[in-house]
Amino acid sequence: MPGVKTDAIPPSKRKTVAVIGGSFDPPTLAHLMVASQVVQLGCADEAWMVPCGNRPDKDTQVDAATRLRMTQAAIEAVIPEEFPVECCDIEVANGSFIPTVFLMRRLREGHPDIAFRFVIGTDLPPTLPDWDHGDELIAENEFIVLPRPDSKPESEWPKGLKYVRVTDRVTVDRPLLTTDISSTAARNRLRELGWLGAASIVPKQVLQIIRDEGLYGVDSFTSSR
């Protein structure tokens, strides 16, 4: 077995938080589905969505502060206050992108009473050794792994990877609801159809920010065709 299932490790008495990193450029309903389901399926007690700072390796369309505000608006629009999904500003407040290994260290240092797990798709485990300080990232952290259509077999996953597979928590009464709607798809809709073109995939409050501020080439005079 290339990895070590976290389920085999004695459960922590500490609160467990799923860390969902991303550009959220813009945040979509798919991001919120991921955040809510890792909690609903028992992979974590809470989920924190962490918009990334400005990244040298990724061409983000909107500045970090606005992406943070959109992520906060998305959560407030869709997730009930009583449900444990939050937006964490640690990267945006830092002023720039924080490599994942250092992000997780900062979170642990700032919240020693919390056990953190980083959320990735099944396509990413083979790439983890190539991330910044990949060996340390794998050794120091636990992961929550979500199914992806372009997933890699576990035989290609790094040795020593500690993880919880979301699919292991699925039951007939608690199915995993998935969608492949991405921020890229949302941006394409916005450019091609105007701000109303993304009405089914981006929360209304986020669309309002996009329209009011003319993001992604959209302005108040743009409408769907």
C-alpha positions in Angstrom: 0.0 0.0 0.0 1.6 3.3 -1.1 -0.1 5.4 1.5 -1.4 5.2 5.0 -5.2 5.7 5.4 -5.8 8.2 8.1 -8.8 6.1 9.2 -6.2 3.6 10.5 -4.7 6.2 12.8 -6.4 6.6 16.2 -8.8 9.5 15.9 -7.6 12.8 17.3 -9.4 14.3 20.3 -8.8 17.7 18.7 -11.2 19.4 16.3 -10.3 18.5 12.6 -10.4 21.2 10.0 -10.3 20.6 6.2 -8.2 23.2 4.4 -9.5 23.9 0.9 -7.0 26.1 -0.9 -7.7 27.7 -4.3 -7.7 30.8 -6.3 -11.5 31.0 -6.2 -11.4 33.2 -9.3 -14.4 33.3 -9.0 -15.7 30.9 -6.3 -18.4 28.6 -7.7 -21.1 26.4 -6.3 -18.8 23.4 -6.9 -16.3 24.9 -4.4 -19.1 25.2 -1.8 -20.2 21.6 -2.4 -16.7 20.4 -1.7 -16.5 22.4 1.5 -19.8 21.2 2.8 -19.5 17.6 1.9 -16.1 16.9 3.5 -17.9 17.9 6.7 -21.2 16.1 6.0 -19.4 12.9 5.2 -17.3 13.0 8.4 -13.9 13.8 6.9 -13.5 16.9 9.1 -15.4 18.8 11.7 -15.0 22.1 9.9 -13.9 23.3 6.4 -11.9 26.5 5.8 -11.7 27.9 2.3 -8.4 29.6 1.8 -8.1 31.9 -1.2 -4.5 32.0 -2.3 -2.4 35.1 -2.4 -1.0 36.4 -5.7 0.8 33.5 -7.3 3.9 33.7 -9.6 2.9 30.3 -11.2 -0.8 31.1 -11.8 -2.4 33.8 -13.9 -5.2 34.9 -11.6 -7.6 37.3 -13.2 -8.6 39.2 -10.1 -6.6 40.6 -7.2 -6.4 38.6 -3.9 -8.4 41.0 -1.8 -11.4 40.8 -4.2 -11.2 37.0 -4.5 -11.3 36.9 -0.7 -14.3 39.1 -0.6 -16.1 37.0 -3.3 -15.3 33.8 -1.3 -16.7 35.3 1.9 -19.8 36.5 -0.1 -20.3 33.0 -1.6 -20.2 31.3 1.8 -22.6 33.8 3.3 -25.0 33.4 0.4 -25.1 29.6 0.3 -24.0 28.1 3.6 -26.1 28.6 6.8 -24.4 30.4 9.6 -24.8 27.3 11.8 -22.8 25.1 9.3 -19.0 25.0 9.9 -17.6 26.4 6.6 -15.5 29.5 6.9 -13.2 31.7 4.8 -9.7 32.0 6.1 -7.7 35.1 5.0 -4.2 33.9 6.1 -2.7 34.0 2.5 -4.4 37.2 1.4 -3.3 38.9 4.7 0.3 37.7 4.0 0.3 39.7 0.8 1.5 36.9 -1.4 1.2 33.1 -2.1 2.3 30.8 0.7 3.5 27.3 -0.5 1.3 24.6 1.0 3.9 23.2 3.3 4.4 26.6 4.9 0.7 27.4 4.9 -0.1 24.2 6.9 2.8 24.9 9.3 1.4 28.4 10.0 -2.1 27.1 10.6 -0.8 24.5 13.1 1.3 27.1 14.8 -1.6 29.5 15.1 -4.1 26.9 16.1 -2.3 24.2 18.1 -5.6 22.8 19.3 -6.7 21.9 15.8 -5.8 19.0 13.5 -5.6 20.2 9.9 -6.1 18.1 6.8 -5.4 19.4 3.3 -8.0 18.7 0.6 -6.8 17.5 -2.9 -8.2 15.5 -5.8 -7.2 12.0 -6.8 -5.3 13.5 -9.7 -2.8 15.2 -7.4 -1.1 12.7 -5.1 1.5 11.6 -7.7 2.5 15.3 -8.1 3.0 16.1 -4.4 6.7 15.2 -4.4 7.2 18.0 -7.0 5.5 20.6 -4.8 7.6 23.0 -2.8 9.4 20.9 -0.1 7.2 18.0 -1.3 8.8 15.3 1.0 8.2 17.5 4.0 4.6 18.3 2.9 3.8 14.6 2.7 5.6 13.7 5.9 4.0 16.4 8.0 0.4 16.4 6.8 -2.8 14.4 6.4 -4.9 14.7 3.3 -8.6 14.4 2.3 -8.8 13.0 -1.2 -11.7 13.7 -3.5 -12.5 11.7 -6.6 -11.6 13.4 -9.9 -12.3 12.1 -13.4 -8.6 12.2 -14.3 -7.5 10.4 -11.2 -4.3 8.3 -10.8 -4.2 4.8 -9.4 -3.1 4.5 -5.8 -0.1 2.5 -6.9 1.3 5.9 -8.2 0.7 7.7 -4.9 3.7 8.6 -2.8 4.8 6.2 -0.1 3.8 7.4 3.4 0.9 9.5 2.3 -1.6 9.8 5.1 -5.1 10.3 3.8 -8.8 9.9 4.1 -10.7 9.1 0.8 -14.0 10.8 0.7 -15.5 7.9 -1.2 -14.8 5.6 1.8 -17.4 7.7 3.7 -20.1 7.4 1.2 -23.3 5.4 2.0 -26.6 5.0 0.3 -28.1 7.6 2.6 -25.1 9.9 2.3 -24.0 9.9 -1.4 -21.2 12.1 -2.7 -22.7 14.9 -4.9 -20.2 16.1 -7.5 -19.8 18.6 -10.3 -16.9 19.5 -12.5 -17.8 23.2 -12.7 -14.6 25.2 -12.4 -13.6 28.8 -12.0 -12.3 28.6 -15.6 -15.8 27.4 -16.8 -17.4 30.3 -14.9 -15.0 32.9 -16.4 -15.8 31.5 -19.9 -19.5 31.8 -19.3 -19.1 35.4 -18.0 -17.0 36.4 -21.1 -19.3 34.6 -23.6 -22.7 35.3 -22.1 -22.3 38.2 -19.8 -22.9 38.3 -16.0 -26.2 36.4 -16.2 -24.5 33.6 -18.1 -23.0 32.3 -14.9 -26.2 32.5 -12.9 -26.5 28.7 -12.4 -22.9 28.2 -11.2 -21.9 31.3 -9.2 -23.8 32.5 -6.2 -25.9 35.7 -6.8 -24.0 37.8 -4.3 -20.7 36.9 -6.1 -22.3 37.8 -9.5 -23.3 41.1 -8.0 -19.7 41.9 -7.1 -18.6 40.8 -10.6 -21.1 43.1 -12.2 -20.6 46.1 -9.9 -16.8 46.0 -10.3 -16.7 45.0 -14.0 -14.6 41.9 -13.3 -13.8 39.3 -16.0 -14.7 41.8 -18.7 -18.3 42.1 -17.4 -19.9 45.5 -16.7 -23.3 46.8 -15.7 -24.3 47.0 -19.3 -23.5 43.4 -20.1 -26.4 40.9 -20.2 -26.8 37.3 -21.4 -27.7 36.9 -25.0 
